[in-house]
């Protein structure tokens, strides 16, 4: 599942996967002299959302949103979830299984409303259409507030430049809505430290890498301004299509063959597995001669670790480990 992930500049700042588990309860900020939390507002994709109190019946409509919620320990406030691209990480498996799954993909509007959500959170603008949840304005008029990941804005001009800081900003917005800001701060601190260590290790230094996302006739590859580029920068590798704009681009196999990458990162998704891509490369008379294919220089990364989100730093760690095995340094 993907919507537009246009983005421009990169900002490489720090670290690996979030420490989650079951965080201790955080005390929401209180309005001065009231004993109650003051209303809080967050903005995304041109829409400002204000909540008077932390929502108690959150529904997440895409895997990226679900993982942010689980990373922040919000599973006890989730009334439902939907639409996975790949498996939820083992560290959140128990928490995820405690949340009702409304649908394998997007739920029917009637089923979604039957869950009685008071807050909807999605990674892609396709969730907030009349065919799915309805527009954010219509939902708000029904007392259901919402948040759309800035990376999933329908208007590409509203999408922030891809960076780890932008990922942490989204995490911070959700933490603010639910009154768990210390949890987001702890995740950011840990990830900055881990990314700093990956940068020092530079496991990808000197390697020309293809990020192969999906497709066979015209492969969709990691371009210069999205999650794949952030990961490859984090590990010191060179993206053979890093000069192309956007997060992903369709290219020709002739361009891939001409670049002859040293290694190939393969996105593993339910709708296009890494093994299916390897099989295609192995059976194509031209592509099987690529250096990376002949040398079995493959690194497999779950799709959810290739998009800007709470797992992106974990993707950087996975790619670093994989490239380190392919290209060990003394």
C-alpha positions, -999 to +999 in steps of 0.1 A: +000+000+000+015+033-010+004+068-017+026+097-028+057+101-008+072+131-026+100+148-006+130+169-012+160+174+010+176+149+034+185+155+070+206+126+084+205+129+122+204+099+143+192+063+151+177+029+151+145+013+161+124+025+189+124+011+224+088+002+231+073-026+252+049-013+278+060+022+288+051+036+322+021+060+322+029+096+315+010+124+331-006+147+306+000+184+309-027+202+329-044+235+323-033+261+348-054+259+380-080+235+364-066+201+373-074+191+337-052+189+306-054+219+284-067+213+249-039+206+224-037+212+187-016+196+159-015+203+122-009+180+093-015+184+055-032+218+060-057+206+087-054+216+124-069+191+149-077+201+184-085+176+212-098+187+246-087+154+262-066+124+251-086+102+227-096+068+241-108+050+209-081+054+183-084+036+150-053+033+128-059+028+091-024+020+078+005+000+091+028+030+096+002+047+118-004+014+137+033+011+144+036+047+157+007+040+181+022+007+193+057+024+197+040+049+220+023+022+240-012+032+230-027-003+224-050+000+254-066+031+237-070+015+203-105+005+191-092-010+159-066-012+132-064-021+095-042-025+064-009-042+069+019-042+042+040-068+061+043-085+095+042-063+126+076-066+143+079-093+170+085-066+197+049-053+192+032-087+184+015-091+217+003-055+218-010-057+182-029-089+189-048-071+217-063-047+192-093-056+170-084-059+133-112-043+114-101-053+079-073-068+059-073-036+039-094-005+044-126-013+063-161-005+050-172+029+064-201+012+083-177-012+100-153+016+108-180+037+124-193+007+143-160+006+162-170+040+177-137+058+170-130+092+185-097+096+166-085+083+132-049+081+122-037+073+087-004+072+068-020+078+033-045+103+021-065+075+004-079+067+039-097+100+041-119+097+010-156+091+006-149+055-003-132+048+030-135+069+062-148+101+046-131+135+045-114+149+076-139+178+077-169+155+076-154+133+103-148+163+125-184+174+122-193+140+136-170+144+166-142+123+152-109+140+149-080+128+127-044+130+118-028+122+084+009+116+082+026+146+066+044+121+043+010+111+030-005+145+021-025+145-011-009+178-021+028+171-027+036+207-018+026+200+018+049+169+021+080+178+042+115+170+030+123+134+040+143+133+071+146+115+104+136+147+121+104+148+101+097+113+113+102+123+149+081+154+144+051+131+134+058+108+164+058+139+186+025+151+172+007+118+180+024+118+215+011+153+221-025+143+212-024+114+235-005+131+263+026+108+262+053+132+250+080+116+272+077+084+252+083+101+219+113+119+234+128+087+246+124+070+211+140+100+194+169+100+218+175+062+213+172+064+176+197+094+173+222+074+193+219+043+172+220+062+139+251+080+151+267+045+156+256+034+122+272+064+106+305+058+124+304+021+112+297+031+076+290-005+065+280+006+030+310+028+022+323+022-013+292+002-024+268+011-052+234-001-042+201-006-060+170-003-038+144-025-056+110-019-043+086-036-067+076-043-102+091-063-130+084-047-164+095-013-151+110-016-116+101+009-089+134+019-072+145+040-043+152+075-056+169+105-039+144+120-016+126+093+005+131+065+030+155+044+009+179+074+004+178+082+041+187+046+049+215+044+024+229+077+036+228+065+071+250+035+063+273+054+039+263+036+007+258+051-027+223+049-042+226+043-079+194+063-085+200+089-058+200+118-083+163+111-092+137+132-075+110+119-052+110+088-029+106+062-056+108+062-094+101+038-122+132+032-143+143+009-171+161-024-166+187-011-191+196+017-166+200-009-138+222-031-160+243-002-170+249+007-133+256-029-124+251-024-086+273-041-060+243-049-039+205-049-041+182-040-012+149-058-017+117-045-001+096-074+013+059-067+012+027-088+012+019-075-023+054-081-037+077-103-018+115-101-018+117-138-030+095-130-060+119-103-070+149-126-065+132-152-087+126-126-114+162-115-113+175-151-114+154-160-144+160-130-166+189-137-190+203-102-187+196-094-150+210-127-137+244-115-150+244-084-127+273-085-102+249-083-072+228-112-086+258-134-094+273-127-059+240-131-041+245-097-027+209-092-015+197-075+016+160-080+025+141-052+043+104-053+053+085-026+033+075-009+066+112-003+073+117+015+039+091+043+044+095+074+066+082+062+099+091+049+134+107+018+118+129+035+093+159+037+116+155+000+122+157-004+084+190+014+085+203-010+111+191-040+090+207-027+059+240-019+078+241-054+091+234-069+057+259-048+038+285-055+065+281-093+059+285-088+021+314-064+024+332-071+057+358-046+068+390-052+087 
